[in-house]
Amino acid sequence: MSLMEGTLGWERQQGMDRSKRRRGAKGPKGEDGAQGPQGATGPQGAAEGPHTHAMTFTKRTNSVNCPDNGFATCKADCLTGEQVTGGGGEMDVGSNNQSLRRSWMQDATSWSVSMGNNSGSGSHTIDCFVICAAATTSVGS
């Protein structure tokens, strides 16, 4: 039996009319309770000072031979931990019959350049480069 059922049963036994039940006035606010005990000490935090973030940019190069009346592709790669930010290439001095076919970021760590050589004056060297960026973080105290 619940408390409510018990109370209603008692009221009925006493001949009380539930509809005439009244509440008294609200009482005053009670006093605040005592302060609880001190909590346990938390774990020691990491001893790190301010961070400094910087980017280091490096130009990495490569060269390939481009035969006369042919074309070749030169690829320059970043090192592990570096990302491509740009690149390009050129062919050594020759005639006007040398052409850039394509210059592109091959993937996140390399740049390629494809050139044609119709100079009629022999093979020429394609020089390609990639600009690589590496993030560095230093922790001071």
Secondary structure in CASP SS format (residue, H / E / C, confidence):
PFRMAT SS
TARGET T0000
AUTHOR 0000-0000-0000
METHOD secondary structure of the structure
MODEL  1
M C 1.00
S C 1.00
L H 1.00
M H 1.00
E H 1.00
G H 1.00
T H 1.00
L H 1.00
G H 1.00
W H 1.00
E H 1.00
R H 1.00
Q H 1.00
Q C 1.00
G C 1.00
M C 1.00
D C 1.00
R H 1.00
S H 1.00
K H 1.00
R C 1.00
R C 1.00
R C 1.00
G C 1.00
A C 1.00
K C 1.00
G C 1.00
P C 1.00
K C 1.00
G C 1.00
E C 1.00
D C 1.00
G C 1.00
A C 1.00
Q C 1.00
G C 1.00
P C 1.00
Q C 1.00
G C 1.00
A C 1.00
T C 1.00
G C 1.00
P C 1.00
Q C 1.00
G C 1.00
A C 1.00
A C 1.00
E C 1.00
G C 1.00
P C 1.00
H E 1.00
T E 1.00
H E 1.00
A E 1.00
M E 1.00
T E 1.00
F E 1.00
T E 1.00
K E 1.00
R E 1.00
T E 1.00
N E 1.00
S E 1.00
V E 1.00
N E 1.00
C E 1.00
P C 1.00
D C 1.00
N C 1.00
G E 1.00
F E 1.00
A E 1.00
T E 1.00
C E 1.00
K E 1.00
A E 1.00
D E 1.00
C C 1.00
L C 1.00
T C 1.00
G C 1.00
E C 1.00
Q E 1.00
V E 1.00
T E 1.00
G E 1.00
G E 1.00
G E 1.00
G E 1.00
E E 1.00
M E 1.00
D C 1.00
V C 1.00
G C 1.00
S C 1.00
N C 1.00
N C 1.00
Q E 1.00
S E 1.00
L E 1.00
R E 1.00
R E 1.00
S E 1.00
W E 1.00
M E 1.00
Q E 1.00
D E 1.00
A C 1.00
T C 1.00
S E 1.00
W E 1.00
S E 1.00
V E 1.00
S E 1.00
M E 1.00
G E 1.00
N E 1.00
N C 1.00
S C 1.00
G C 1.00
S C 1.00
G C 1.00
S C 1.00
H E 1.00
T E 1.00
I E 1.00
D E 1.00
C E 1.00
F E 1.00
V E 1.00
I E 1.00
C E 1.00
A E 1.00
A E 1.00
A E 1.00
T E 1.00
T E 1.00
S E 1.00
V E 1.00
G C 1.00
S C 1.00
END
